Amino acid sequence: MILITEKETDPGHNLAREEFLLNCEDEDLVYLWRNRPSVIVGRHQNTWAEVDLELAERERIPVIRRLTGGGAVFHDLGNINISFFFSREDFEEKAAERTGLLLRFLHRCGLDAQVSGRNDICVETADGRQVKIAGTAMTERDGRGLFHLCLLYDCDLTMMQRLLTPSVKKLETKGIHSVRARVANVRQLLAADRDSTPEADGFFRELEDFFRGFCKEQKTEETGGDTEMEQAELGRLRRERYENWQWNTGRNPAGSLTVSARFPAGEVTMELTLEKGCISGCRFSGDYFDGKTLEKLAARLAGRRYERKSVEQALREEAPAGALGTADREKLLDFLMGGSR
């Protein structure tokens, strides 16, 4: 294997490099990388159903779709991402071997970590609870396999919980839903048996040193890529995928949203149909009196991206304040976005 250690922490760059390594390299590789705060969703997931998108926007945390399936994860510098690349022949066996390497490292650190089910790495705590410390995902392409995992070392679990609790509660979607599990940081678990534990940077270097012993060569990747061809390809992948609304949101599976709220003018129910990240249909019903204004609003919403800025623009163009008996624009906007507040 060749060990590649990434210095960049930009999630769009790192996911682009991961795809570049899958597409363009022939050697067996292990790629170590970390992202600054971001939410990374599975290829087949619906971001509306998995992430509190309004919180992510307020906190300026990007939500990016990856190549592989599986559930949504929160990344920050307290997480360590490990990507293994190899030929797709005997894929399952090779993935198990690479997982075994990480387990050996964790055992050396003093954690009795074990594979649980198909996709998780877990540890049993002193009081008998099983907690998840890593999840895995994989994909295959043109004779090559990618198997990667995200190891929780010193992640902000509070922010993780907030971001991965979607604000839209009544969304029905065909996308793959995340399976929520009890999680814990490796640092927290090690602290139970040690007087001190390394910071995330130190633990990352320890893991790098461990993998170096199994690799014939090591590269430290600088921002931008080693060659002009790589730089150009990374730029293309970022533009077309990881920094592209169509890839990150426009690929959302079709869904429907029904939400009700009481306004001074009466009870209102909104029914949305959603497709490719946009509102494909909107209908209001209820015991209010003025229906024409809401009909105009429904017409303006159709075809728009289902995101707060776009919906807010429609609200400015056709404000239903008179119909609903309130001038509280934020309340109206929250209602249109699923009644999150």
ABEGO torsion letter per residue (X at the ends): XBBBBBABABAAAAAAAAAAAAAABABBBBBBBBBBBBBBBBAABBAAAABBAAAAAAAGBBBBBBABBEBBBBBBAABBBBBBBBBABGAAAAAAAAAAAAAAAAAAAGBBBBBBEAABBBBBBAAGBBBBABBBBBBBBGGBBBBBBBBBABBBAAAAAAAABBABAABBBABBBBBBBBBBBAAAAAAAABABBBBAAAAAAAAAAAAAAABABBBBBBBGEABAAAAAAAAAAAAABAABAAAAAAABBBBBBBBBBBBAAEBBBBBBBBBGGBBABBBBBEABABAAAAAAAAAAABGBBBBAAAAAAAAAABBAAAAAGBABAAAAAAAAAGGAX
